[in-house]
Amino acid sequence: MKLGLFCQDTRGGVQPYLGLATELEQRGHRVRLFAPENFAEMAKPIVSEFVGLPGDIQAFLQRPEVRSEMDKGFLATHRLMLRMASEVTISSVQTALPESLGLDAMLSGFGGLSLAAAIAEKRDIPLVQAHVHPLGITGEFPGILGFRGPNWGIWNRLSHRISQQVFWQPMRRLMQTVRRDYFELPPAPFWGIVGKIRSNRDLILYGLSEQLLPRPNDWHPNQQMTGFWFLDPPSSWNPPESLAAFLDAGPPPIVVGFGSMSMEHAETTTRTILQAAESTGNRVVLLSGWSGLTPETLPDWAYCIESVPHSWLFPRAKMVIHHGGAGTTAAGLRAGVPSIIVPFAADQPYWAWLLQQRRLGIALPGIRKLSRDRLTTAIRTVEQSPEIQEQARRIGQAIRQESGCQRAADLLEAHLAT
């Protein structure tokens, strides 16, 4: 089959879908990936076809006015993401629509779902939602923006609806205009489609592990958790010699990285991290990523590199300090090491809360409240908690037995064959 895979997201958001695309390609399907143009180099060796969508997310996040807002919490970050989406929606339509000819089905994550749904409707092909966040309504656990409320069924269901609408309603008017003017389609449902089964023809796949979040009993049978989706490096990949030497020279270090998040005060944050590591007697590996964690000088017990495959590095870590992105959280869980999560916005506080609830790590306040004392206390709490260490080890062992991409591909093939 020729399968479209739509994903407008950051690097950490795109990688799980490339893991899924790898499995589909290995089964003989041709995957046409629609993703931001700056991911071409990463995607082209994996998928049959790559369609670069306008909008370099990394360049957007590195703008000075954006960096100054990224660490101010959910509302500020939400406004920025809506602003970028608004900037590129029309040009994305003009790029993606002609490139969608000949597809047999369209898969889409949350990023770009409304556009992918319009393309599928215009081309009269099935749409399969494929998410890495728990977006389906249930009474068994709260929505990604509602975890601070009471754990009541009625509240949990309401919190999922609120979470869905916070992301959909600000874009609804623009998408209705796009559907009318560019697709000649009727308006989308007022409440949107994210996480919703409208008929037995629908399928929603969740790249989530039931080891962390059991599948709700009140979900529709066509809403399925498959296990996490991971993109592992090719077998030919080798780490830099200097990094391998650093790891061999002492005990497992703390790995610190904030992925695609950018921040205004990266130097201060870097200094805080190094002070906390030194005060607890730990070595540290800094993953500078897009966040700018790049100190001018480093002590001999610290190492800095832009990025390294998490599947290789995290199992060699003592613990991981990160922003709580869905992909990084999953990688830490598979590695079997505890997490200390310092969330910025969006779904990140949810993962921080969930891992702390499951005794798999520590949730700290937002990045703006990060201090040497808070981070030092969190590190010592993990070091002194056999329960957290054992829980992390056990869930890692269980997740490594799962094959999320294979399970997702099995369900997709079975669904599209009917």
N, C-alpha and C positions, 0 to 999 in steps of 0.2 A: 504494500500500500504506500501511497504518497501522503505523508502526514505533515501538516503544518504544526509548528510548535511556537507559540507566541509568548514572549517573555520580555517585558520592559522593566528592568530592575537593575540593581547594583551587581557587582561581581559575585558576592555571596548569594544573591538571589538567582543568578543565572546558572551557577555551577550545578545545583541539583538537577536542573532540567537537562544540562549536558550529560549528566550521568544517566538519566532516563533515555536521552537520545542515543547514547552509546549502546545501550541494550537493544533498542529498536533497530538501529542500523545493523547490529550483529545478527538480528533475525531476518535480515533481508529487506526491511522497510527502508524507504527513502525519506529522510527527515529534512524538511525545509524550515530552518530556524529563523524567526523574525525577532531580532534583538538589537539593542543599541549598537551603532556602527563601531564603537571602540572595542567591542568584543570579537571582532572578525578574526583576529590572530588566534585567539583561544578556541573559537568555535569551528573554523574551517577544517582543521584536521579530523573533526569528529563527525560532522553532519554532511549529507550529500550536497545541500545547498544552504547558503547563508544570505539572508536579506538584511542589510544594515539599515536600521531605522534612524532617522534624524535624532540628534540629541546625545551628546557625550556626557553621560552622568558624572563621570569623574571630573571633567572640566567644569561642569556646573557646580559641583560640590566644592571645588577649589576656589571659586570666586570669593574675593574678600568679604563681600556683603553676605554671602551664604555661610562662610566659615564662622562669622560672628554670631550667626543665629543657630547653628547646628547643635550647640550644647545648652540651649535654653529650654529644652523640654518638648513635650508632644505638640502643643499648639503651634509653636514657632516652626518646628520641623514639618508639621503637616501643611502649613501654609507654603513652605518652600516646595514641597513635593507637588502640591496642587499647581503652583506657579509653573514648575517645569513641565508638568503634564499639559497644561494649557498652551504653553509655548510650542510644543512639538506635535500636538494632536493632529492638526490639519495636514502638516507635512508628512506625518506618519501614515495617514490615510492615503495620501497621494502616492506614497511609496509602496505600501503594503497591498492595496487592493489589486493593482494589475499583476502583482507577483503571486497572487493567491489562485490563479487559474490552474486547473488540473489537480487540485488536492482532493483526496478522498475523505479527509476528516481534519478538524482543527482542534488542537489541544492548547489550553491556555492556563497560566497561573493568574494570580490576582492582578499583577502588573500588566495592564493592557487587555484585561478580560472584556471590557465593554466593546473595544474595537474588534477584538477577535470574534466576539459573538455576532457583531454586525457583518463581518466578512463571511462567517459560516452561514448566516441567514441569507445573505445575498447570493452566495454560491450554492445554496441548498445542500449543504453537507453537514454531518453531525458535528456538534461542539462537545468536547469533553473538558470539564474543568479539572485542573490538576494543581493542587495547592500544597504548600509546605507550612500552612498555618491552619489551625482548627476553626474553620469558618462556618461549619454547619450548625444550625440551631439545635440545642439540646438542653435538657434540664439537669444533666449530670455534672457539668463543670461550666465555669463562667466563660464569657467571651473574652477576646484578647484585650479589650479595653474595660472589662467589668469585673476584674478579679478582686477588687478591693471591697466589693459588697458582700452581703451574707450569702452563705452557700445554701440557698434555697432554690428549688426547682424553678419557681416562677421568676425569681430574679435572674437565674442563669440564662433562661430563655430570653428574657428581656435584654440582658447584657449582650447577647449575640446579635440581636436585632439592632441595638444601638451601635455596636461595633461595625456592622455592615453599612449602616446608613451614614455614619460619620465619614466613611470613605466614598460612598456612592453619591450622596445628595449634592455635594459641592461640584461634582462633574456632570450631574444629570442634564442640566440645561444645555451645556456644550455638546454632550453626546446626542441629545435629541436633535439638535441642529445638524450635527454631522450625519446622523442617520437619514434625515430628511433631504439635505442638500447634496450629499455625496453618494448615498446608497439608495435613495428613493425607497426607504423603508418606513413603516409606521413607528411610532414612539416605542421605546423600550418600556417594560413595566415600571410603574412609578417607584416601587420599592426595590427595583433592580433584580439581578439574577444570581449574585454571588452566593455560593454555598447552598443553592436551592435546587431541589429536584422538582421539576414541573410535570414530568410524565415518566413512564417506564423507559422511554427512549433516552433519558438523560443518564449520565454516569459522572460521578465526582470521585476522583482519586486523591487521597491525602498521603503525601510522602512523610508520614509520621509513624513512629513506633508505638505499638500498644504496650511496650515495656514501660514507656513513660506516661502515656495517656491512653488508657483503655478505650476501645471503640464504644461509643454510647449505644445502649440498647434501644433508644428511641429514634435512632437514625433510620432512614430508608435503606432497604437492602442494596440500592445502587450507590450508596455512600460508603466507601471502603478505605480503611487504612492499610497501607501496603508495607510499611517499614520505611525508614529514611532513604532518600535517594542520594547517593554519593558519587562524586566524580574523582576517581583515583588517578594518580599520575601514571604515565606509560611505564612499562617495565624497564625501559631504557633509562629512566630518569635517575640521576644520582645527586645527592646534596653537594653543595660547595665543600671543598676539602677543609676550609677554615671552620665551617660550622660543625662538620663531623669531628674535627680535632677538638673544638671547644666542648662538645658534648662528652667526648671520651675522657676529657681531662678532669672530670669531677662528678659529683652527684647530679641527679636529674634537676634541671633548673625549673624555675617558674617561667612559663611562656606568657607574654603579654602582647595583645594586639586588639585594635579596635576596627579592623576590617575596612569597610568603605566609608566609615564615619570621618568627617573632617572636623577640626576644632580650632578655635581661635587661639587658645593658650596651650599649644602643644609642648612648648618648652617647660612650662610650669608642671604640666601633667607628667612629662618624662622625669623631671626631677623628683616629683612625689613618688613615682614608682621605684626609682632607684634608691631613694631614702628608705622606703618601706622594705625593699629587698635586703638592703644592707643591715637594717636594724634587726631583721629576723635571721640573718646569716645565710641568705639564699643567693644562689646564682640566678641570672635572669637572661632570657632571650627576648628581645624587643622585635616585634613585627611592625615595621613602620607603616605599611599599607598606604592608605590614602589619608591617614590621620596626622602624619608628620612627626611621629615619635622617633626623631633622629637627633640624638645629642651630639654636640661638637666633640666631646671627648668621652671615652668609656673606661671604667675601671676594668681590671683583667677578669673580674667575675661576671662581666656582662658582655653580651654580643647583640649586634643589631643587623637586621636584614629586612629587605622590603617585604618579601613573602616567601613562604615555603609551603608545600602541600601539607595540610593539616593531618592527613592520614599518616604521613611519615613522622611529623614532628611531635604531635600531641602524645602518642604513646611513650615518648621519651621524656615527657615532662612530669614534674612533681604535681603541678596543678596549672590551670589556665585562667588568666584574668582577661576578660573580654567584654564586649558591648552587649552580648546577648542576641545577636542576629540568629535567625533560625538555622542557617547552615553551620555557623561556628558552634552553636550550642549542640547540634547533632554530632559534630565531629568530636567535641569534647566528651560527649556521652559514649560514643563508640570506642574512644580511646581508653575509657575506664578511669579517667582522672577527674577529680573535683573541679568545679568552676567557681570563680568569684566573678559575678556579673556586675558591671558598672553601666547601666543602661543609658542610652541617649533619648530614644523616642520610639514611636510606633509600637510594634509588638515586643520590643526588647524588655520593658518592665514585666510583661507577662511571663516570658521565659525565666527571668530572674526570680519572680515569685514562685513559679512552678518548681524550679529546681530546689529552691529552699524548702518548699513544702514537702518535697520528696526526699529531703536530706541528702541531696546530691551536690550541694554547694552553698554559697553565701550570696545573698542579694544585697547590694549596697545602694544607697541613694544615687540619684543621677550624677552624671560626670561633673557637674558644677560643684557638687558637694564632696567630691573626692578629696581626701586629705591623707597625709602621712599616717596619722594616728588611726583613722578608720581602716585604711588599707592594711596597716600593720596588725591591727586587731583581727581582721578577717583572715589574714594569712595564718596567724597563730591559732585561730579557731579551727581552721581546716587541719593544721598540723597536729592539733591536740585532740581531734575527734576521730577515733577509730570507726565510729558509725558512718560518718560521711565518706571516709576512705573506702570502707567495705561496700557501702551502697553503690558508690561509683564503680568499683571494681565489678560488682555483680551485674549491674545494668550493662556495662561495657561488654562483658562476656556474652550476655544474652543478645544484645544488638548485633554483635559480630556474627551471630548465627543466622541472622535475617538476610534476606535478599530482596530489598525493597524494589529495586528497579525491575527485577525479574517478575515479581508478583504484580507490579503495575502493568507490565507488558502483557502478562497472561490475562489479566482482567480486561485490558483494552482490546486485545485480539478477540476474546470471547464476545465482548459487547458489540464490536463492529461486525462480527460475523453473523449476528442475528438479524 
